[in-house]
Amino acid sequence: MWQFQVVQTLDEFGALAGDWNRLLAESASHVPFLRHEYLFTWWQTLGGGEWPSGELSIVLARDETGELRGIAPLFLTQNREGQAALMLLGSIEISDYLDFIVRQPDLLSFCRGLLQFLGGLASPAWQVIDLYNVLDSSPTLPALEAAAQQLGWRYRAEPLQHSPYIPLPGDWEAYLAGISKKQRHEIRRKLRRLEESGLSFRWYIVQEEQHLDREIGDFIELMAMDSEKQAFLTAVMRSQMRSAVWAAFRAGWLQLAFLEIEGEKAAGYLNFDYGNQIWVYNSGMNPRFNAYSPGWVLLSYLIKWANEHGRTAFDFMRGNEEYKYRFGAIDRFVMRLCLER
């Protein structure tokens, strides 16, 4: 029998880092947004101010030896429907993929034990378990549905957003051969336009810790050149983003890349290089260089780099923007799961 407990203090949460990330490395869902350093940072600002309040309610499952076997990284808040809801840390807007942290063979046992445990809790007082941004391929979906049926709970799943990705063949030319002839020609044409322009240019991935603060600031300013992103970038969201970038850098999975033209930043991509995949988190463009398609050019260089360095996928994550499919992305969805007693 596993023993379940609730973690409700920041100190307890912080002390879990080592065991948390070790279990994540073997988890059925192994994504950067479930890393301890990412979610611990997210909790400091409640998602850059997305949630006005919340109560930490992380549920741990340990076996008879005390080994950590499962984590439901939850917090209690008022959901978008005004219900008292247990939601996944990271919900909703700035964490593309979320899930439980548990090995696949343990999933059904964990989900059944978790629901039994939460169903018997007097505190925190919740009405619904409301889980956003779970990939449609996650084995958590059938495990939770089966556990809910066994216990007589109501279970509902609905698709939320497209989440396309590119499987990579490991070779740039093989990748180009796998997309449409028209798009292949377009990529090569835009690369050639800049490369033959006579302008000085370079692209690079940030490596130096001493320059990271300045580079983050430059990236945020590139983002803010888009009016929608500018509105999104409140002071607390800027703080959240800076902290998340530093956390990823210190843990070794940041890929912050820029294209410079004539010594000025023309485009930037904030990605995560994690689990042998590239996860495209955000981007910024300087409209002054639109004639040279800096976003497409930098994206092309990054896909080429990912192929040359043996990455297995280039994940665009949430959003169905047309350019993702033109670069050869395959569609899938993130889901919302709701459970009620």
C-alpha positions in Angstrom: 0.0 0.0 0.0 1.3 3.4 -0.9 1.0 6.3 1.6 -0.3 9.6 0.3 0.5 13.0 1.8 -0.1 16.7 1.0 2.7 19.2 0.8 1.5 22.6 1.6 4.5 24.7 2.5 7.2 26.3 0.3 10.0 24.8 2.4 8.6 21.3 1.9 8.2 22.0 -1.8 11.8 23.2 -2.1 13.2 20.2 -0.3 11.7 17.8 -2.9 14.0 19.0 -5.8 16.3 16.0 -6.0 13.7 13.2 -5.6 11.2 15.1 -7.8 13.6 15.4 -10.8 14.8 11.8 -10.4 11.3 10.5 -10.6 10.5 12.9 -13.5 13.3 11.4 -15.5 11.5 8.0 -15.4 8.0 9.4 -15.6 5.4 8.6 -18.3 5.3 12.3 -19.1 8.8 13.8 -19.1 8.5 17.5 -20.2 10.5 20.6 -19.1 7.4 22.2 -17.5 7.3 19.5 -14.9 10.9 20.1 -13.7 11.1 21.1 -10.1 13.0 24.3 -10.8 10.5 25.4 -13.4 7.4 24.8 -11.2 9.1 26.2 -8.0 9.8 29.4 -10.0 6.2 29.4 -11.4 4.8 29.2 -7.9 6.7 32.3 -6.7 4.5 34.5 -8.9 1.5 32.2 -9.4 2.3 32.1 -13.1 3.3 35.7 -13.6 0.2 36.9 -11.9 -2.3 34.7 -13.7 -3.8 33.5 -10.4 -4.6 36.1 -7.7 -4.3 33.4 -5.0 -3.6 29.8 -4.5 -2.9 27.2 -1.8 -0.1 24.7 -2.4 -1.6 21.2 -2.4 1.1 18.8 -3.9 0.2 15.2 -3.3 3.0 12.7 -2.9 2.8 8.9 -3.0 5.4 6.8 -1.2 5.8 3.1 -1.0 6.5 1.1 2.2 10.2 1.8 1.9 9.6 5.6 1.7 10.5 5.8 -2.0 8.7 8.5 -3.9 6.5 6.7 -6.4 4.2 9.5 -7.7 3.6 13.3 -7.6 0.4 15.1 -8.4 1.7 18.7 -8.5 -1.5 20.5 -7.5 -2.7 23.8 -6.0 -6.1 24.9 -4.9 -7.6 28.0 -6.5 -10.8 29.3 -8.0 -11.0 28.1 -11.6 -12.3 30.0 -14.6 -15.9 28.8 -13.7 -15.6 30.1 -10.2 -15.3 26.6 -8.6 -12.9 25.7 -5.8 -10.5 23.6 -8.0 -7.4 21.5 -7.6 -5.3 22.4 -10.6 -1.9 21.5 -11.9 1.0 23.8 -10.9 1.9 25.7 -14.1 -1.7 26.1 -15.2 -2.7 27.6 -17.6 -1.2 30.2 -19.9 2.6 29.9 -19.6 3.2 26.1 -19.3 2.4 24.3 -22.5 2.4 20.7 -21.2 1.5 19.5 -17.7 0.7 16.1 -16.1 1.3 13.9 -13.1 4.8 12.6 -12.4 4.7 8.8 -12.2 6.2 5.9 -14.0 3.9 4.4 -16.6 3.5 0.9 -14.9 2.4 2.7 -11.7 -0.1 5.1 -13.4 -3.3 3.2 -12.8 -2.5 2.4 -9.2 -1.4 6.0 -8.6 -4.5 7.5 -10.1 -6.8 5.3 -8.2 -5.0 5.9 -4.9 -4.9 9.6 -5.6 -8.6 9.9 -6.2 -9.4 7.8 -3.1 -7.1 10.0 -1.0 -8.4 13.3 -2.4 -12.0 12.1 -2.0 -11.4 11.5 1.7 -9.8 14.9 2.4 -11.6 17.5 4.4 -8.9 20.0 3.6 -8.3 21.6 1.2 -12.0 21.9 0.4 -12.3 21.4 -3.3 -15.2 20.9 -5.8 -13.4 19.8 -8.9 -10.1 18.5 -10.1 -9.4 20.6 -13.2 -6.4 19.6 -15.2 -5.2 21.7 -18.2 -2.6 21.1 -20.9 -2.3 17.3 -20.7 -1.1 16.0 -24.1 -3.7 13.8 -25.9 -1.1 11.1 -26.1 -0.5 11.0 -22.3 -1.3 7.6 -20.7 -2.7 9.6 -17.8 -5.9 10.1 -19.7 -7.0 6.4 -19.8 -5.6 5.8 -16.4 -7.6 8.6 -14.8 -10.7 7.7 -16.7 -10.5 4.1 -15.5 -9.8 5.1 -11.9 -12.8 7.5 -12.1 -15.1 4.8 -13.4 -14.0 2.4 -10.7 -14.8 4.9 -8.0 -18.0 6.2 -9.6 -16.6 9.7 -10.2 -17.6 11.9 -13.2 -14.8 12.3 -15.8 -14.7 14.6 -18.7 -12.0 15.3 -21.3 -12.0 17.9 -24.0 -9.4 19.2 -26.5 -8.1 22.6 -25.8 -5.4 23.7 -28.3 -3.4 22.4 -31.3 0.1 21.5 -30.3 2.1 20.6 -33.5 5.6 19.2 -33.6 8.2 18.1 -36.2 9.8 14.6 -35.9 13.4 15.1 -37.0 15.3 12.6 -39.2 18.7 13.8 -38.0 19.8 15.3 -41.3 19.0 18.7 -42.7 18.6 17.7 -46.3 16.5 14.7 -45.3 14.3 17.1 -43.3 13.9 19.4 -46.3 13.1 16.4 -48.5 10.2 15.5 -46.2 8.3 18.8 -46.5 6.5 20.2 -49.5 8.5 21.4 -52.5 7.0 24.9 -52.3 8.0 25.2 -48.6 11.5 23.7 -49.3 12.0 26.4 -52.0 10.7 29.1 -49.7 13.1 28.2 -46.9 16.1 28.2 -49.2 15.0 31.4 -50.9 14.8 33.3 -47.6 18.1 32.0 -46.4 19.7 32.9 -49.7 18.2 36.4 -49.6 19.9 37.2 -46.3 23.1 35.3 -47.1 23.6 37.1 -50.4 22.4 40.5 -49.2 25.9 41.8 -48.4 24.8 42.7 -44.9 26.8 41.4 -41.9 24.8 38.9 -39.9 25.2 36.1 -37.4 23.1 33.8 -35.4 24.1 32.3 -32.0 22.9 30.5 -28.9 23.6 32.3 -25.7 26.3 30.4 -23.7 27.9 33.0 -21.3 26.3 33.3 -17.9 27.8 36.8 -17.4 25.8 38.1 -20.4 22.5 36.3 -19.7 20.7 39.1 -17.9 21.4 41.5 -20.8 20.3 38.8 -23.4 17.1 38.1 -21.5 16.3 41.9 -21.5 17.0 42.1 -25.2 14.7 39.1 -25.9 11.9 40.6 -23.8 12.2 43.9 -25.8 12.0 41.9 -29.0 8.8 40.3 -27.8 7.4 43.7 -26.8 7.7 44.9 -30.4 4.5 42.9 -30.9 1.5 44.8 -29.4 -0.2 41.6 -28.1 2.9 40.4 -26.4 3.6 43.8 -25.1 0.2 43.7 -23.2 1.1 40.3 -21.9 4.5 41.4 -20.6 3.4 43.0 -17.3 6.0 43.7 -14.7 5.3 40.5 -12.8 5.2 38.5 -16.1 8.6 39.9 -17.0 9.9 38.9 -13.6 8.5 35.4 -14.0 10.0 35.0 -17.5 13.4 36.2 -16.3 13.4 33.7 -13.3 12.3 30.8 -15.6 15.0 31.5 -18.1 17.6 31.6 -15.3 16.3 28.4 -13.8 16.5 26.6 -17.2 20.0 28.0 -17.8 21.3 26.8 -14.4 19.8 23.4 -14.9 21.4 23.1 -18.4 18.4 23.1 -20.7 18.0 26.6 -22.0 18.3 27.5 -25.7 18.1 31.2 -26.1 19.0 32.1 -29.7 19.3 35.3 -31.7 19.8 36.4 -35.3 21.7 39.7 -35.6 21.8 41.8 -38.7 24.3 44.7 -39.0 25.0 44.2 -35.3 21.3 44.6 -34.2 19.1 41.8 -32.9 16.5 41.0 -35.6 14.9 37.9 -34.2 15.1 35.8 -31.0 13.8 32.4 -30.0 13.4 31.2 -26.4 13.5 27.4 -26.5 14.2 24.6 -24.1 16.8 22.0 -25.1 15.5 19.1 -23.0 15.1 15.4 -23.3 16.8 15.3 -26.7 14.1 17.6 -28.1 13.8 21.3 -28.8 10.7 22.9 -27.2 9.8 26.3 -28.8 8.6 28.5 -25.9 8.5 32.0 -27.3 9.9 34.3 -30.0 10.4 38.0 -30.8 11.0 39.9 -34.0 12.2 43.3 -34.9 9.9 44.6 -37.7 12.6 46.8 -39.1 14.2 43.7 -40.6 11.0 42.2 -42.0 12.4 42.3 -45.6 14.8 39.6 -44.6 12.2 37.3 -42.8 14.4 37.1 -39.7 12.0 34.8 -37.8 11.9 32.2 -40.6 15.7 32.5 -41.1 16.5 31.9 -37.5 13.9 29.1 -37.2 15.5 27.4 -40.2 19.0 27.7 -38.6 17.6 26.2 -35.4 15.9 23.3 -37.1 19.1 22.6 -39.0 21.1 22.8 -35.7 18.6 20.4 -34.1 19.1 17.9 -36.9 22.8 18.1 -36.8 22.9 17.7 -33.0 20.8 14.5 -33.0 17.6 16.0 -31.5 14.6 13.8 -32.2 11.9 16.4 -32.4 11.2 20.1 -32.7 8.1 20.8 -30.7 6.3 24.0 -31.5 3.9 23.4 -28.5 0.6 25.2 -28.2 -0.9 27.2 -31.1 -2.0 26.4 -34.6 -0.1 29.2 -36.4 0.2 28.4 -40.1 4.0 28.7 -40.3 4.3 25.6 -38.0 2.6 23.4 -40.5 4.5 24.9 -43.4 7.7 23.8 -41.7 6.3 20.2 -41.6 4.7 20.0 -38.2 2.3 17.1 -37.3 -0.8 18.1 -35.4 -1.9 16.9 -32.0 -3.7 18.5 -29.0 -3.5 19.3 -25.4 -6.5 18.4 -23.3 -8.5 19.6 -20.3 -9.6 16.9 -17.8 -12.3 17.5 -15.2 -13.1 15.1 -12.4 -15.9 15.4 -9.8 -16.9 13.1 -6.9 
